[in-house]
Amino acid sequence: MVSRPGPILVINPNSNPAVTEGLSHALDPLRLSGAPEIETMTLAEGPFGIESQIDSDAVVLPLVSVVRARSDVSALVIACYSDPGLEACRAAASVPVFGMQESGILTALSRGDQVGVIALSTASIARHRRYLRRMGVSERIAGEYALDMSVDESARGAHVAEALATAGAALLSGGADVLVLGCAGMAAHRRALQERLGVPVVEPVQAAVAMALGSVLGD
């Protein structure tokens, strides 16, 4: 009998359990019979929200420690839109490691011609642009629109749905035909936003886990 592959571990690099809970709920459709389990965890050493380059850099070594400690997994996903420590974790791991920004953008490029990103804050947009330039996809990005709220607000705020709809509509008017949610805290809002706006909306952690499942089940 072929043994079931080890779990896919989804690591929330901030220390906010509400974000992890939202991610886990958003990943329920990908919990398939016979497929690897999808396990989520909160990085206790992380800041309450990763909202700056300093926050992003601070979690790299704690993430590497988790990667080295979890030899039982079949793949890993870093569930922060900055993809902190992605290359370091890939260097430390013996299994595939997926970053949510990279996976989300690549998925969006397969769903539309021009991608609009809903960013957490104005300050994060420059960081995203650098990453997109390194990916070589800048010409396919219609723009970014910032919500200017905290990670915790994006996960639990009562006004998030309206803010996302406003951001999405602005990006569509600017030429986007597919949207990407630019923070793990927004995960629970994907389906409602897609139904409201009538265009594909990519939740990048779902995209990363889908790629991880493909890599494990395809071996």
HUSUL-V870884 format. One line per field, one symbol per residue. ss: DSSP state (2 for helix, 1 for strand, 0 for the rest). phi: phi as a letter, one per 20 degrees, with the letter a starting at -180 (. if undefined). burial: I if it has 16 or more other ideal C-beta (glycine too) atoms within 10 Angstrom, else O. A space follows every 10 residues. Layout:
ss->???
phi->???
burial->???
This chain:
ss->0000000111 1100002222 2222220222 0000000111 1100000000 0022222202 2222222220 0000111100 0000022222 2200011112 2222222220 0000111110 0222222222 2222200222 1111110000 2222220002 2222222222 2220000111 1102222222 2222222001 1112222222 222222200
phi->.ffffffeed defeeeffff fffgffegfe edfnegfddd bdffffffbe cbffgfffef fgffffgfed feedacceeb fflfmgffff feedcfcddf fgfffffffe daecdddeef bgfeffffff fffffmdgfe dfqcceelce gfffecffef gfffffffff fffeofcbdc eeaffegfeg ffffffemcf ceeffgffff ffgffffef
burial->OOOOIIIIII IIIIIIOIII IIIIOIIOOI OOOOOIOIII IIIOOIIOII IOOOIIOIII OIIIOIIOOI OOIIIIIIII IIIIIIOOII OIIOIIIIII IIIIIIIIIO IIOIIIIIII IOOIIOIIOO IIOOOOIOOI IIIIIIIOII IIIIIIOOOI OOIIOOIIOO IIOOOIIIII IIIIIIIIII OOIIOOIOII IIIIIIIIII IIIOOIOOO
